[in-house]
Amino acid sequence: MEKIGLIISGLGYENGSSIWDVCYVLREIERYNAKVYPFVPKESIERSIPGSRRKDSPVRDFAVEASLMVRREIYYLADADPFGLDAIVVPGGKGVITVLSSIYRDGTEAQVLPAMRKLIAGMFAREKPIGALGYGAALTAFILKSRIQPIITINDDAQVSEIVKSLGADVMKVQPHEVVFDEENKILSTPGTSPQSSLYRASLGIEVLVQKIFDKKK
């Protein structure tokens, strides 16, 4: 049975993972009879930075938040083993770049949770498919910035788009139902769901992305 890692950065689009992204991804993975491993951080990147940033950042239980979206056991990112997974999917939602990283706050000088950096880098090194939706693609490109210049799509966030472009990523503007395939780097991306997009069209993009992940594994 295929093992797919699903990265969840909290509950809700504004400060976590998009619920719709997570649900649509789970629905599509189920078609392929694969086993999903939901991974969450133990704490946000801001809580790991000493000083006022840690003091001002709320304490959150990401495992509990994730359990409201997925009906299965939740695992911590620190325990994720890239050698034990066949692919990973990073749903969108602003939490991807505010919980797992400080991209919104620090731009090109942002920090990323070490466990997340290790997982993405490990999957890339093993040439395993990485599926990324919206902000998830931005974080993936940021983590791999010293290795590659990926071809991705994110969403309508111009600020984040400019940040990843400045690091060498080729950011393409596509419709919610479309998917960008970076064949060389095995990165697949689609805009995912957002408050402004059609859920139906975004779901079509997610459907194709997951299909291509399994196609690439044959």
C-alpha positions in Angstrom: 0.0 0.0 0.0 1.3 3.4 -1.0 2.1 5.8 1.9 1.3 9.5 1.4 2.3 12.2 3.8 -0.2 15.0 4.3 1.1 18.2 5.9 -1.4 20.1 8.0 -0.5 23.5 9.5 -3.6 24.0 11.7 -7.3 24.5 11.2 -8.7 27.0 8.7 -7.5 28.9 5.7 -6.4 32.1 7.5 -4.1 30.6 10.1 -3.8 27.0 9.1 -4.5 24.6 6.3 -7.5 25.1 4.0 -10.1 22.6 5.1 -11.3 22.3 1.6 -7.8 21.5 0.3 -7.4 18.8 2.9 -10.8 17.2 2.3 -10.4 17.2 -1.5 -6.9 15.7 -1.2 -8.1 13.0 1.2 -11.0 12.2 -1.2 -8.7 11.7 -4.2 -6.0 9.7 -2.3 -8.7 7.3 -1.2 -9.4 6.5 -4.9 -6.0 4.9 -5.0 -6.3 2.9 -1.8 -3.3 4.6 -0.3 -2.6 5.1 3.3 -2.5 8.7 4.5 -0.2 10.0 7.2 -1.3 13.4 8.5 1.7 15.3 9.9 1.5 18.4 12.1 4.0 20.6 13.9 4.4 20.5 17.6 4.6 24.3 17.7 4.7 27.1 15.2 7.9 28.7 13.8 7.1 31.9 15.8 7.0 29.8 19.1 10.5 28.5 18.3 12.0 32.0 18.0 13.2 33.3 21.4 12.1 36.8 22.7 9.0 38.8 21.9 8.0 36.7 18.9 7.7 33.6 21.1 5.9 35.5 23.8 3.3 37.1 21.5 2.6 33.8 19.6 -0.4 31.8 20.8 0.0 28.3 22.1 -1.9 25.9 19.8 -2.5 22.2 19.8 -2.1 21.4 16.1 -2.9 17.7 16.6 -6.3 18.5 18.0 -6.9 21.0 15.2 -6.0 18.4 12.6 -8.2 15.8 14.2 -11.2 18.0 13.4 -10.4 17.6 9.7 -9.1 14.0 9.3 -10.6 10.9 10.9 -7.4 9.1 11.6 -4.3 9.1 13.7 -2.2 12.3 13.7 1.6 12.3 13.6 4.2 15.0 14.4 6.4 16.4 11.7 9.4 15.7 13.8 8.7 12.0 13.4 8.2 12.1 9.6 10.7 9.9 7.7 11.2 10.7 4.1 12.5 7.2 3.6 9.1 5.8 4.7 6.9 7.8 2.4 6.1 7.4 -1.3 4.9 11.0 -1.8 3.8 14.0 0.2 1.1 16.6 -0.4 1.2 20.1 1.2 -2.3 21.7 1.1 -2.7 25.4 1.0 -3.9 28.0 3.5 -1.9 30.8 5.0 -0.8 28.7 7.9 1.7 27.0 5.6 3.8 30.2 5.5 2.9 31.6 8.9 3.0 28.4 11.0 5.6 26.3 9.2 7.7 29.3 8.2 8.0 33.0 8.7 7.9 33.9 5.0 5.1 36.5 5.5 7.0 38.2 8.2 10.6 37.9 7.1 10.5 37.4 3.3 13.6 36.0 1.7 15.3 35.8 5.2 12.5 33.6 6.6 13.0 30.6 8.9 11.4 27.3 8.3 10.6 24.6 10.9 13.6 22.2 10.7 11.3 19.1 10.6 9.5 20.6 7.5 12.7 21.5 5.8 14.1 18.0 6.4 11.0 16.3 5.0 10.8 18.4 1.8 14.6 18.1 1.2 14.5 14.4 1.9 11.6 13.7 -0.5 13.3 15.8 -3.2 16.6 14.0 -2.7 14.9 10.6 -3.1 13.1 11.9 -6.3 9.7 11.3 -4.8 6.7 13.3 -5.9 5.8 16.5 -4.0 2.3 17.8 -4.5 1.7 21.3 -3.4 -1.4 23.5 -3.3 -1.3 27.3 -3.2 0.9 28.5 -0.3 2.2 25.0 0.0 4.0 25.4 -3.4 5.5 28.7 -2.2 7.0 27.0 0.9 8.3 24.1 -1.2 10.1 26.4 -3.5 11.5 28.4 -0.6 12.9 25.3 1.1 14.5 24.1 -2.1 15.8 27.5 -3.2 19.5 26.6 -2.9 19.1 23.5 -5.0 16.7 24.2 -7.9 14.7 26.8 -9.7 11.3 25.1 -9.7 8.4 25.8 -11.9 5.3 26.2 -9.8 2.0 28.0 -9.4 0.7 29.4 -6.1 -2.4 31.6 -5.9 -3.3 35.3 -6.1 -0.9 36.5 -3.3 1.3 38.9 -5.2 3.6 39.5 -2.1 4.5 35.8 -1.7 4.7 35.3 -5.5 7.4 38.1 -5.7 9.3 36.6 -2.8 9.6 33.1 -4.4 10.3 34.7 -7.8 13.2 36.6 -6.3 14.7 33.3 -5.1 14.6 31.9 -8.7 11.3 30.1 -8.9 9.3 30.4 -12.1 5.8 31.2 -10.9 3.1 30.6 -13.4 -0.4 32.1 -13.3 -3.0 29.4 -14.0 -6.7 28.8 -13.3 -7.9 26.9 -10.2 -8.6 23.8 -12.2 -5.1 23.7 -13.8 -2.0 22.0 -12.6 1.7 22.9 -13.2 4.0 19.9 -13.7 7.7 20.5 -13.0 8.8 17.2 -14.5 12.5 17.6 -13.8 12.0 18.1 -10.1 8.8 16.0 -9.6 6.9 18.9 -8.1 3.2 19.3 -9.0 1.3 22.4 -8.0 -2.2 23.8 -8.3 -3.7 27.0 -6.8 -6.0 25.0 -4.5 -9.1 26.5 -2.8 -9.3 30.1 -1.6 -12.1 32.4 -0.4 -12.2 33.9 -3.9 -12.0 30.8 -6.1 -14.6 28.3 -7.3 -14.6 25.2 -5.0 -15.6 23.0 -8.0 -12.8 24.3 -10.3 -10.2 24.0 -7.5 -11.4 20.5 -6.8 -10.7 19.6 -10.4 -7.1 20.8 -10.1 -6.6 18.8 -6.9 -8.0 15.7 -8.6 -5.5 16.0 -11.5 -2.6 16.7 -9.1 -3.2 13.6 -7.0 -3.7 11.5 -10.2 -0.4 12.7 -11.5 1.3 11.9 -8.2 0.3 8.2 -8.6 1.1 8.2 -12.3 4.6 9.4 -11.5 5.0 6.5 -9.1 4.4 3.8 -11.7 
